Amino acid sequence: MNSEEHRRLRELLGAFALGQLTETEHTAVQAHLDGCATCRAELATIEPLADALELVDPARLDRLPAAPPYWLEESVLAAVRAEPRRIHPWRRRLVTAAAVLVIGAAGTGLGYALAPDPPKIPLEPVQVTTVAAGVRSTAQVVPHTWGMEIKLAGTGFVAGQRYHVTVVGVDGRIAAAGEFIGTGTKPMLCNLNSSVLRAEAQSFEVRDETDQVVLRGQV
């Protein structure tokens, strides 16, 4: 079999798994699978996705939700990152493509059908001490496997001024957690990420452009 015919039959594997081929096409693909271990292996990775797609209600595909769930991207990509490194590159690409399908299809209702139950995010309020006059702020932290997320809200940060945030570990290590721009009297809400694990974090600081501490959070 030449490479062009092999490519054509390989491209039919998805439709084969979904049972959408004509009888002639199905017979041709089945005959090819009997003699092609590579395509059999690829079909084995496609079939679980086909089972999930059968759960989708076609009548709901034209119903547009307001937005995909906030937790969807992190949940799916975390699963992709957890794939063993020894996995074959083409299979990893397939897993990643499936993740993109789930995330991108949320606007058509498909993502909701395939997505897992939303995870319960453990928001932990922390004590915030403001140093700069006029600043009012609250903060929550979220532990992750890769570090710690800080959800910072407040008012009184000088409009247009850049602020940078650092996390101090229990061992004294200081790690950057991102930056934000002040919004003056308007409410501000930003998510900041640090590589320091929650269990290893002691506090965080917000400093202005002159490197003066504006507020501290005890975590």
C-alpha positions in Angstrom: 0.0 0.0 0.0 1.4 3.4 -0.9 1.7 6.3 1.6 -1.2 8.3 0.0 -3.6 5.4 0.5 -2.4 4.8 4.0 -2.9 8.5 4.9 -6.4 8.4 3.4 -7.4 5.4 5.4 -5.8 6.8 8.6 -7.9 9.9 8.2 -11.0 7.8 8.3 -10.3 6.3 11.7 -12.3 8.9 13.6 -15.4 8.3 11.5 -14.8 4.6 11.8 -14.8 4.8 15.6 -18.1 6.8 15.4 -19.7 4.4 13.0 -20.2 7.1 10.3 -18.6 5.3 7.3 -20.4 3.8 4.4 -20.3 0.0 4.2 -17.6 0.1 1.5 -15.4 2.5 3.6 -15.9 0.5 6.7 -14.8 -2.7 5.0 -11.7 -0.9 3.5 -10.7 0.5 6.9 -11.2 -2.8 8.7 -9.1 -4.6 6.1 -6.4 -2.0 6.6 -6.5 -2.3 10.4 -6.0 -6.1 10.2 -2.6 -5.5 8.7 -1.5 -2.1 10.2 -0.4 -2.1 13.9 0.2 1.6 13.9 -3.4 2.4 12.9 -4.8 -0.1 15.3 -2.9 1.6 18.1 -4.1 5.0 17.0 -7.7 3.7 16.9 -7.4 2.5 20.4 -6.7 6.1 21.6 -9.6 7.5 19.6 -12.3 5.0 20.7 -12.6 6.4 24.3 -13.3 9.8 22.8 -15.9 8.4 20.6 -17.7 6.8 23.6 -17.8 10.2 25.2 -19.1 11.9 22.1 -22.0 9.5 22.1 -23.2 11.2 25.3 -23.7 14.5 23.5 -27.2 15.6 22.7 -27.2 16.9 19.1 -30.3 18.9 19.8 -28.3 21.0 22.3 -25.4 21.8 20.0 -26.9 25.1 18.9 -27.4 26.4 22.4 -24.7 28.9 23.3 -23.8 29.2 27.0 -22.7 32.6 28.2 -19.1 31.4 28.8 -17.3 28.1 29.5 -16.8 27.3 33.2 -13.9 29.1 34.8 -12.5 25.8 36.0 -12.6 24.0 32.7 -9.2 25.0 31.1 -7.2 24.3 34.3 -8.9 21.0 34.9 -8.3 19.7 31.4 -4.8 21.0 31.0 -3.8 19.6 34.4 -4.8 16.2 33.1 -2.7 16.7 30.0 0.3 17.8 32.1 -0.1 14.6 34.2 0.3 12.4 31.2 3.5 10.3 31.6 6.6 11.7 29.7 7.2 8.3 28.2 4.0 8.6 26.1 4.6 8.5 22.4 4.7 12.1 20.9 1.9 11.5 18.4 -0.3 10.1 21.2 0.5 13.2 23.4 -0.6 15.4 20.5 -3.8 13.5 20.3 -4.5 14.0 24.1 -3.7 17.7 23.8 -6.0 18.0 20.7 -8.7 16.4 22.7 -8.2 19.0 25.5 -8.4 21.8 22.9 -11.6 20.2 21.6 -13.2 20.2 25.1 -12.2 23.7 25.9 -13.0 25.2 22.5 -16.3 23.4 22.2 -17.6 24.8 25.4 -19.2 27.6 23.4 -21.4 25.1 21.6 -22.4 23.0 24.6 -20.1 20.1 23.7 -17.6 21.1 26.4 -20.3 20.8 29.1 -21.2 17.3 28.0 -17.6 16.1 28.1 -16.3 18.1 31.1 -15.8 16.6 34.6 -17.6 17.9 37.6 -16.2 21.3 38.6 -13.5 20.9 41.3 -14.0 22.5 44.6 -11.4 25.3 44.8 -10.2 25.7 48.4 -10.2 29.5 48.9 -8.4 30.4 52.1 -8.9 34.0 53.4 -5.6 35.5 54.7 -4.8 38.4 57.0 -3.8 41.6 55.2 -2.1 44.6 56.7 -2.0 47.8 54.7 0.9 50.1 55.0 0.1 52.8 52.4 -2.5 55.4 53.2 -5.8 55.0 51.4 -5.3 51.4 50.4 -8.0 48.9 51.3 -7.5 45.3 50.4 -8.5 41.7 51.1 -6.9 38.5 49.8 -7.4 34.8 49.5 -5.0 32.0 48.5 -5.5 28.8 46.6 -3.0 25.9 46.9 -2.0 24.2 43.7 0.4 21.4 42.9 2.7 23.8 41.1 2.6 26.6 43.8 0.2 29.1 45.3 -2.3 31.5 43.7 -3.2 34.8 45.4 -6.5 36.4 44.7 -6.1 40.0 45.6 -8.9 42.6 45.7 -8.8 46.2 46.8 -9.0 49.9 46.2 -6.7 52.9 46.7 -3.8 51.6 44.6 -2.5 54.7 42.6 -4.1 54.7 39.2 -1.7 53.7 36.4 1.1 52.8 38.8 2.7 49.4 38.5 2.9 47.2 41.6 4.8 44.0 42.0 4.1 41.1 44.4 6.5 38.6 46.0 6.0 35.6 48.2 8.3 34.9 51.2 8.8 31.2 52.0 9.3 29.8 55.5 12.9 29.3 54.6 13.3 33.0 53.7 13.3 32.4 49.9 11.6 35.2 48.0 9.8 34.4 44.8 8.0 36.7 42.3 4.2 36.4 42.1 3.5 38.9 39.3 2.5 42.5 38.8 -0.7 44.6 38.5 -1.6 48.2 37.6 -3.4 50.4 40.2 -7.0 51.5 39.4 -7.3 54.3 42.0 -10.7 54.4 43.6 -12.1 51.8 41.3 -12.3 48.2 42.6 -9.4 46.0 41.5 -9.3 42.2 41.4 -6.3 40.2 40.2 -4.9 36.7 40.3 -1.2 36.3 41.1 0.8 33.1 40.9 3.9 32.0 42.8 6.0 28.9 42.5 6.2 28.7 46.3 3.9 25.9 47.6 1.2 26.9 50.1 2.7 24.8 52.8 6.1 26.5 52.3 4.8 30.1 52.1 5.0 32.5 55.1 3.7 35.8 53.7 3.5 38.0 50.6 4.2 41.6 50.0 3.0 44.2 47.5 5.5 47.0 46.6 5.1 50.1 44.5 7.4 51.4 41.8 9.8 52.8 44.4 10.0 49.4 46.0 8.1 50.6 49.1 5.9 48.0 50.8 2.2 48.9 50.3 0.7 45.9 52.0 1.6 42.6 53.5 -0.4 39.4 53.7 0.2 36.7 56.4 -0.4 33.2 54.9 
